[in-house]
Amino acid sequence: MEEWKKTACVLCGNGCGLEVQVQDNRIVKARGDKDSPFSEGYVCRKGLNVAYHQHNKDRVLFPLKKVGNRFQRVSWDQAIGEISEKLKTILNDHGPRALASLVGGGEFAFLSAGFPVRLVRRLGSRYNYSAANQEFAGRYWAHGLTLGSQNIQMESDFENCDLLMLVGKNPMMSHHFPQSRRKLTKMSKDPDRLLVVVDPRVSETARIADIHLAIRPGTDALLIKSMISIILNEGIYNQEYIAKYTDGFNEILPWFSGFDVKAALKVCELDYDLVVKVCRELTTRRSCIIDDLGILMNRHSALVSYLLVVLQAVCGRIGVPGGNYLRGGGSGSDPRDPKVWKTLLTNIPAINGTFPPNVLQEEILSDHPERLRAVLCYATNPLRSYADTTAYEEAFQKLDLLVVADIAMSETAALAHFVLPCKTAFESWEGNPGGGFSKVYARMRSPVVEAEGEQKENAEIFTLLADAMGFIPPIPESLYEAARSGTLKEYGQKLGEYMMTSPESGQALHFIIAKTLGSTMGSAHLASIFPLFMQLSKNRQEEAAKAGFPAGPDQGLSMFQTIMNHPEGVLIGIRDPEKNLEVNISIKNKKIQLSNPEVVDWIKKINPMDEEVQLKPDENFPLILMAGRHMDMNANTNMRNPAWNKNKRACTLAINPADAEALGIVDNQMVKVVTEAGEEKIEAEVTTDARKGQVIMPHGFGLVYDGITYGANVNRLAKNTNRDFVGTPMHRYVPCRVEAV
């Protein structure tokens, strides 16, 4: 029997709405869901091929235990029992710093990722190594200083802007905001709107831009400092906005006074007049700026994130219509707080509460008595996703316990002591956030196919481990009965009563809900969002009422039920854009802090003379490798079956014709890329898309599928010590050489 079911794509953070045709418990076709308020029928090639993600030979069906060099199938009881006993031994012998969780983007599963983190915290460890800190740690750090919380993110009010500047971002391929190709193409054809792209190469987005600033790789800090200097020198900054919404403006003026803009832009290899034009347009239009990995994983990445806040603030474009609005906020870790944990060997503090995977190898390989000895790994494949594969291979083989919970037998899972099979996002309930400047959406995706083995939801797996470790307090039968009653209101009342009489229950709340309500609903993931609607803040209540949920004691329950009934997504709140800064800035005076002592000396070092010296090519590695490229033919490591790219040149090294000629390389030829970290062989693609002096290699390849390796692993070439002070690897600036094979 064939039927179409509503769900969402799991291959990038956008989560575009999908309808999938299911036949004999298999996804056989996918199309965009026109009812989705997120994507309105938009879908890319990856979403159309989700069947290759869901159905492949690498799926893990049963719990597995490594015995010798082979895996043996074991029962869930045995796996959970042996893992919990091993954890107890490690904690007793070495303390909580010996344990860490390692959580990735996986299937962009937002609800399940918190459970392994909660378990590790309950065990006394603060070491959560997050995929987000592989990319965004510098931005978190900058927003903590300027906006008061490392958890604050800036989003673009794309619908209302008439100038969009993209810095190190290629949404025509990376997507990363809803309906990106559709909206950017429309914008590029609108004579009243301006699209500006800052990118070293002629990217797919740069091709349709009105202005392309083809910046020299690694000079983004020089460019942004130059732009701020131009705006200040010409007196075109927004004085009214600065006076009302910022602190420290007079203090930052010396940072830019006397700065040689023309010399700086010469180092950037950019035209001075064109940059001045962009600056004037930024200050006079409804402009917004979006940055991405091109700067976030590059030289001076954290400082560039800081300078971008300053740039947008002096233009008066933060928290205003058509600009960049704030999302998130609240309390977050402060790296200056002595109570915040740091890594033992590399001395990196928690940024936004988590740590960078880029230093995990050293923390395992160290001889410190409290070194990491056990890692709980969920929805990530470090041996293909993070820098320095060779170091990861060595480190993971030194662990006393490596537990991998995942949907597939990845390269990382192959090294594990235990592999715990997870349901995919198409076999379980999962959620996606969404919304814009004023509208807030929510979505819960229900299962569209059934698991064909003994897989469990990730939340259930880690709830079982928490229970086995003795961290779930006794639960009264009345709470189980309330869960079975099917009345969420009654369950909420009983849960509240239980928490009042059992103070320790708060530390295990999500596990308790998973064990009670989750068991009844058949989904710990679905049950896990229930607490979000039990006690809505005053702001959330007002926003929900504007979206059609009447205020009152049942408002939250009504929202929860509505979300369950609308897998395409539903509007749950309408915000007041005028309150964006007031609600989200986490600083007492609600003002953007432009001046911070942490950056003063660093900003002074960003000058043409010093940067030219730092950028001088290495004789052994004269080219710059852009290690990671978004395109239609890669999806991190979530598409293991290479058949979806049959007859396509999916994994090549893009090299400029001039560089290829100098090296005696021709198109389609196999070449060897050599870096400090290692070497990989890959097919050369001679193209003007690559800038002279820069070569480009995609991520998400080098996967071993059915015993055969497909493509080259770019992370074999990225040295983990090539990083900034918060541990972010410089994937977009890897010195290398290319040799003909």
ChimeraX attribute file (.defattr): number of C-alpha atoms within 10 A of each C-alpha:
attribute: neighborCount
match mode: 1-to-1
recipient: residues
	/A:1	7
	/A:2	12
	/A:3	12
	/A:4	16
	/A:5	19
	/A:6	22
	/A:7	29
	/A:8	33
	/A:9	26
	/A:10	27
	/A:11	23
	/A:12	20
	/A:13	19
	/A:14	21
	/A:15	26
	/A:16	28
	/A:17	30
	/A:18	30
	/A:19	24
	/A:20	26
	/A:21	20
	/A:22	18
	/A:23	14
	/A:24	10
	/A:25	14
	/A:26	16
	/A:27	23
	/A:28	16
	/A:29	15
	/A:30	23
	/A:31	20
	/A:32	23
	/A:33	23
	/A:34	16
	/A:35	16
	/A:36	23
	/A:37	20
	/A:38	27
	/A:39	22
	/A:40	17
	/A:41	17
	/A:42	20
	/A:43	25
	/A:44	17
	/A:45	12
	/A:46	21
	/A:47	23
	/A:48	17
	/A:49	20
	/A:50	24
	/A:51	20
	/A:52	19
	/A:53	24
	/A:54	23
	/A:55	15
	/A:56	17
	/A:57	13
	/A:58	16
	/A:59	22
	/A:60	24
	/A:61	21
	/A:62	20
	/A:63	25
	/A:64	24
	/A:65	22
	/A:66	15
	/A:67	10
	/A:68	8
	/A:69	9
	/A:70	10
	/A:71	16
	/A:72	13
	/A:73	14
	/A:74	13
	/A:75	13
	/A:76	19
	/A:77	12
	/A:78	13
	/A:79	18
	/A:80	22
	/A:81	15
	/A:82	15
	/A:83	21
	/A:84	19
	/A:85	13
	/A:86	15
	/A:87	22
	/A:88	16
	/A:89	12
	/A:90	19
	/A:91	19
	/A:92	10
	/A:93	11
	/A:94	16
	/A:95	18
	/A:96	23
	/A:97	21
	/A:98	23
	/A:99	26
	/A:100	25
	/A:101	25
	/A:102	26
	/A:103	25
	/A:104	23
	/A:105	21
	/A:106	23
	/A:107	24
	/A:108	21
	/A:109	22
	/A:110	15
	/A:111	20
	/A:112	24
	/A:113	21
	/A:114	16
	/A:115	23
	/A:116	26
	/A:117	25
	/A:118	23
	/A:119	22
	/A:120	21
	/A:121	18
	/A:122	16
	/A:123	20
	/A:124	14
	/A:125	20
	/A:126	23
	/A:127	27
	/A:128	25
	/A:129	25
	/A:130	23
	/A:131	24
	/A:132	18
	/A:133	25
	/A:134	25
	/A:135	24
	/A:136	22
	/A:137	29
	/A:138	28
	/A:139	29
	/A:140	25
	/A:141	26
	/A:142	25
	/A:143	25
	/A:144	26
	/A:145	21
	/A:146	23
	/A:147	27
	/A:148	25
	/A:149	25
	/A:150	28
	/A:151	22
	/A:152	24
	/A:153	17
	/A:154	19
	/A:155	20
	/A:156	23
	/A:157	22
	/A:158	25
	/A:159	13
	/A:160	14
	/A:161	19
	/A:162	21
	/A:163	24
	/A:164	26
	/A:165	21
	/A:166	22
	/A:167	21
	/A:168	24
	/A:169	25
	/A:170	26
	/A:171	22
	/A:172	23
	/A:173	18
	/A:174	19
	/A:175	18
	/A:176	16
	/A:177	19
	/A:178	22
	/A:179	20
	/A:180	21
	/A:181	19
	/A:182	12
	/A:183	14
	/A:184	19
	/A:185	14
	/A:186	11
	/A:187	22
	/A:188	18
	/A:189	14
	/A:190	12
	/A:191	9
	/A:192	9
	/A:193	17
	/A:194	22
	/A:195	22
	/A:196	21
	/A:197	27
	/A:198	26
	/A:199	24
	/A:200	25
	/A:201	23
	/A:202	19
	/A:203	22
	/A:204	14
	/A:205	24
	/A:206	24
	/A:207	15
	/A:208	19
	/A:209	23
	/A:210	15
	/A:211	18
	/A:212	23
	/A:213	23
	/A:214	19
	/A:215	22
	/A:216	23
	/A:217	24
	/A:218	24
	/A:219	25
	/A:220	25
	/A:221	27
	/A:222	23
	/A:223	26
	/A:224	19
	/A:225	23
	/A:226	26
	/A:227	24
	/A:228	22
	/A:229	22
	/A:230	20
	/A:231	20
	/A:232	17
	/A:233	15
	/A:234	11
	/A:235	10
	/A:236	16
	/A:237	24
	/A:238	18
	/A:239	13
	/A:240	10
	/A:241	15
	/A:242	19
	/A:243	12
	/A:244	11
	/A:245	18
	/A:246	21
	/A:247	18
	/A:248	15
	/A:249	18
	/A:250	9
	/A:251	11
	/A:252	15
	/A:253	15
	/A:254	12
	/A:255	16
	/A:256	19
	/A:257	11
	/A:258	10
	/A:259	19
	/A:260	14
	/A:261	21
	/A:262	15
	/A:263	16
	/A:264	24
	/A:265	21
	/A:266	15
	/A:267	20
	/A:268	25
	/A:269	17
	/A:270	18
	/A:271	14
	/A:272	16
	/A:273	10
	/A:274	12
	/A:275	18
	/A:276	16
	/A:277	11
	/A:278	17
	/A:279	22
	/A:280	17
	/A:281	15
	/A:282	27
	/A:283	19
	/A:284	14
	/A:285	18
	/A:286	23
	/A:287	30
	/A:288	27
	/A:289	26
	/A:290	17
	/A:291	20
	/A:292	19
	/A:293	19
	/A:294	26
	/A:295	30
	/A:296	28
	/A:297	27
	/A:298	28
	/A:299	24
	/A:300	24
	/A:301	30
	/A:302	26
	/A:303	23
	/A:304	26
	/A:305	24
	/A:306	25
	/A:307	21
	/A:308	22
	/A:309	25
	/A:310	24
	/A:311	25
	/A:312	21
	/A:313	23
	/A:314	24
	/A:315	28
	/A:316	25
	/A:317	24
	/A:318	28
	/A:319	26
	/A:320	20
	/A:321	22
	/A:322	22
	/A:323	29
	/A:324	27
	/A:325	23
	/A:326	23
	/A:327	18
	/A:328	15
	/A:329	20
	/A:330	14
	/A:331	13
	/A:332	18
	/A:333	20
	/A:334	20
	/A:335	20
	/A:336	9
	/A:337	9
	/A:338	9
	/A:339	10
	/A:340	14
	/A:341	21
	/A:342	18
	/A:343	19
	/A:344	17
	/A:345	16
	/A:346	15
	/A:347	14
	/A:348	17
	/A:349	25
	/A:350	26
	/A:351	27
	/A:352	23
	/A:353	20
	/A:354	23
	/A:355	31
	/A:356	28
	/A:357	27
	/A:358	26
	/A:359	27
	/A:360	25
	/A:361	22
	/A:362	20
	/A:363	20
	/A:364	24
	/A:365	20
	/A:366	15
	/A:367	11
	/A:368	11
	/A:369	11
	/A:370	17
	/A:371	21
	/A:372	31
	/A:373	23
	/A:374	24
	/A:375	26
	/A:376	22
	/A:377	25
	/A:378	25
	/A:379	25
	/A:380	26
	/A:381	25
	/A:382	26
	/A:383	24
	/A:384	25
	/A:385	23
	/A:386	24
	/A:387	31
	/A:388	26
	/A:389	24
	/A:390	18
	/A:391	19
	/A:392	26
	/A:393	16
	/A:394	13
	/A:395	19
	/A:396	23
	/A:397	15
	/A:398	16
	/A:399	18
	/A:400	15
	/A:401	21
	/A:402	22
	/A:403	21
	/A:404	29
	/A:405	29
	/A:406	27
	/A:407	28
	/A:408	28
	/A:409	24
	/A:410	27
	/A:411	17
	/A:412	23
	/A:413	25
	/A:414	16
	/A:415	19
	/A:416	26
	/A:417	22
	/A:418	27
	/A:419	30
	/A:420	28
	/A:421	26
	/A:422	30
	/A:423	26
	/A:424	27
	/A:425	26
	/A:426	23
	/A:427	20
	/A:428	23
	/A:429	26
	/A:430	29
	/A:431	24
	/A:432	21
	/A:433	15
	/A:434	19
	/A:435	16
	/A:436	18
	/A:437	25
	/A:438	16
	/A:439	16
	/A:440	18
	/A:441	19
	/A:442	24
	/A:443	28
	/A:444	26
	/A:445	25
	/A:446	24
	/A:447	20
	/A:448	23
	/A:449	19
	/A:450	14
	/A:451	17
	/A:452	13
	/A:453	14
	/A:454	15
	/A:455	23
	/A:456	25
	/A:457	24
	/A:458	29
	/A:459	25
	/A:460	22
	/A:461	20
	/A:462	25
	/A:463	26
	/A:464	21
	/A:465	21
	/A:466	24
	/A:467	18
	/A:468	17
	/A:469	19
	/A:470	11
	/A:471	19
	/A:472	21
	/A:473	17
	/A:474	10
	/A:475	15
	/A:476	11
	/A:477	10
	/A:478	13
	/A:479	23
	/A:480	19
	/A:481	16
	/A:482	21
	/A:483	25
	/A:484	16
	/A:485	12
	/A:486	13
	/A:487	10
	/A:488	17
	/A:489	16
	/A:490	15
	/A:491	22
	/A:492	20
	/A:493	13
	/A:494	19
	/A:495	24
	/A:496	14
	/A:497	12
	/A:498	17
	/A:499	13
	/A:500	12
	/A:501	9
	/A:502	13
	/A:503	10
	/A:504	13
	/A:505	20
	/A:506	14
	/A:507	15
	/A:508	18
	/A:509	18
	/A:510	25
	/A:511	28
	/A:512	25
	/A:513	24
	/A:514	24
	/A:515	23
	/A:516	23
	/A:517	26
	/A:518	21
	/A:519	16
	/A:520	18
	/A:521	15
	/A:522	15
	/A:523	22
	/A:524	31
	/A:525	28
	/A:526	24
	/A:527	22
	/A:528	22
	/A:529	17
	/A:530	19
	/A:531	16
	/A:532	12
	/A:533	18
	/A:534	18
	/A:535	13
	/A:536	15
	/A:537	11
	/A:538	9
	/A:539	13
	/A:540	17
	/A:541	21
	/A:542	18
	/A:543	21
	/A:544	23
	/A:545	17
	/A:546	15
	/A:547	18
	/A:548	14
	/A:549	21
	/A:550	16
	/A:551	14
	/A:552	9
	/A:553	12
	/A:554	13
	/A:555	19
	/A:556	24
	/A:557	18
	/A:558	13
	/A:559	21
	/A:560	22
	/A:561	12
	/A:562	19
	/A:563	21
	/A:564	18
	/A:565	15
	/A:566	16
	/A:567	25
	/A:568	27
	/A:569	26
	/A:570	22
	/A:571	20
	/A:572	24
	/A:573	23
	/A:574	21
	/A:575	19
	/A:576	13
	/A:577	18
	/A:578	12
	/A:579	11
	/A:580	19
	/A:581	20
	/A:582	17
	/A:583	17
	/A:584	21
	/A:585	25
	/A:586	24
	/A:587	18
	/A:588	8
	/A:589	12
	/A:590	18
	/A:591	21
	/A:592	26
	/A:593	22
	/A:594	23
	/A:595	20
	/A:596	14
	/A:597	8
	/A:598	9
	/A:599	15
	/A:600	13
	/A:601	10
	/A:602	11
	/A:603	18
	/A:604	13
	/A:605	12
	/A:606	21
	/A:607	19
	/A:608	21
	/A:609	13
	/A:610	11
	/A:611	18
	/A:612	15
	/A:613	9
	/A:614	10
	/A:615	13
	/A:616	9
	/A:617	15
	/A:618	12
	/A:619	10
	/A:620	12
	/A:621	17
	/A:622	15
	/A:623	21
	/A:624	24
	/A:625	30
	/A:626	26
	/A:627	23
	/A:628	18
	/A:629	20
	/A:630	19
	/A:631	19
	/A:632	14
	/A:633	19
	/A:634	23
	/A:635	20
	/A:636	22
	/A:637	22
	/A:638	24
	/A:639	25
	/A:640	29
	/A:641	22
	/A:642	19
	/A:643	11
	/A:644	18
	/A:645	15
	/A:646	9
	/A:647	7
	/A:648	9
	/A:649	12
	/A:650	18
	/A:651	24
	/A:652	22
	/A:653	29
	/A:654	25
	/A:655	28
	/A:656	20
	/A:657	20
	/A:658	16
	/A:659	19
	/A:660	21
	/A:661	12
	/A:662	8
	/A:663	13
	/A:664	10
	/A:665	22
	/A:666	17
	/A:667	16
	/A:668	14
	/A:669	14
	/A:670	18
	/A:671	19
	/A:672	17
	/A:673	23
	/A:674	20
	/A:675	22
	/A:676	17
	/A:677	20
	/A:678	17
	/A:679	20
	/A:680	18
	/A:681	19
	/A:682	21
	/A:683	21
	/A:684	25
	/A:685	26
	/A:686	23
	/A:687	15
	/A:688	14
	/A:689	19
	/A:690	22
	/A:691	24
	/A:692	18
	/A:693	16
	/A:694	24
	/A:695	28
	/A:696	24
	/A:697	23
	/A:698	24
	/A:699	24
	/A:700	25
	/A:701	25
	/A:702	22
	/A:703	22
	/A:704	17
	/A:705	17
	/A:706	11
	/A:707	7
	/A:708	9
	/A:709	13
	/A:710	17
	/A:711	22
	/A:712	24
	/A:713	26
	/A:714	30
	/A:715	29
	/A:716	26
	/A:717	26
	/A:718	30
	/A:719	23
	/A:720	27
	/A:721	17
	/A:722	21
	/A:723	22
	/A:724	17
	/A:725	15
	/A:726	26
	/A:727	26
	/A:728	30
	/A:729	31
	/A:730	29
	/A:731	30
	/A:732	25
	/A:733	23
	/A:734	24
	/A:735	24
	/A:736	26
	/A:737	21
	/A:738	25
	/A:739	14
	/A:740	15
	/A:741	12
